[in-house]
Amino acid sequence: MKDPSTASTAGLMFEVVGHVYVVKRARDALCIRVLEDGSEQQLHLEHIDPKVEEFSRFPFDEVHHPDATKYYRPVSGNLTGIDSFAFERDENHTITGVVMFQYTISTTRHSVKMGFIKQLWDALKNEHREMWQWKLVFVIPKDEDRKAFRKKMPTKALMTAVSQFALEIDLKDMWKTMCSSH
């Protein structure tokens, strides 16, 4: 993995397979680790449709009520900042939060580009009225050193509004899950 092209290819493959894996695993609560203090929380996305909703331009230009059942993924390369997002909701089907996913194989550093996050925040401000929880979840391969990915990434102006987490994926489990896909 010392060759930059090898690491780049591995990262791309992890992201592509990771989207399918996370959506399949979201049928049950996902365990995420708070980057700030290392505690664990349950992420409930059991309501999302197993089909990934790809879009080529910002999805809320004309839609005033986002669909909480979708897992949104921008078409590769057209938006920077995050790799996908979904909505959390309560038992009354009311949206309570935005969960943004950033896939990375790097355990030491990964920049966060705020452009898309800010655009998403602005597009949804009439909906969230600063009441929703905003989560940035770094999806990373599970490592023997569970706490290897600790560093909180700067989110500038939204720092207080965006909580940051790590979702660690066991690569053997990912492979089994993908092999059992139809």
Stockholm file with secondary structure:
# STOCKHOLM 1.0

chainA/1-182         MKDPSTASTAGLMFEVVGHVYVVKRARDALCIRVLEDGSEQQLHLEHIDPKVEEFSRFPFDEVHHPDATKYYRPVSGNLTGIDSFAFERDENHTITGVVMFQYTISTTRHSVKMGFIKQLWDALKNEHREMWQWKLVFVIPKDEDRKAFRKKMPTKALMTAVSQFALEIDLKDMWKTMCSSH
#=GR chainA/1-182 SS CCSHHHHHHHHHHHHHHHHHHHHHHTTSCEEEEETTTCCEEEECCTTSCSSEEEESSCTTSSCSSCCTTCEEEECTTSSCSCSEEEEEECTTSCEEEEEEEEECSCSSCCCCCHHHHHHHHHHHHHHHTTTSEEEEEEEEECCSSTTSCCCCCCCGGGTTTEEEEEEEECHHHHHHHHHTCC
#=GC SS_cons         CCSHHHHHHHHHHHHHHHHHHHHHHTTSCEEEEETTTCCEEEECCTTSCSSEEEESSCTTSSCSSCCTTCEEEECTTSSCSCSEEEEEECTTSCEEEEEEEEECSCSSCCCCCHHHHHHHHHHHHHHHTTTSEEEEEEEEECCSSTTSCCCCCCCGGGTTTEEEEEEEECHHHHHHHHHTCC
//
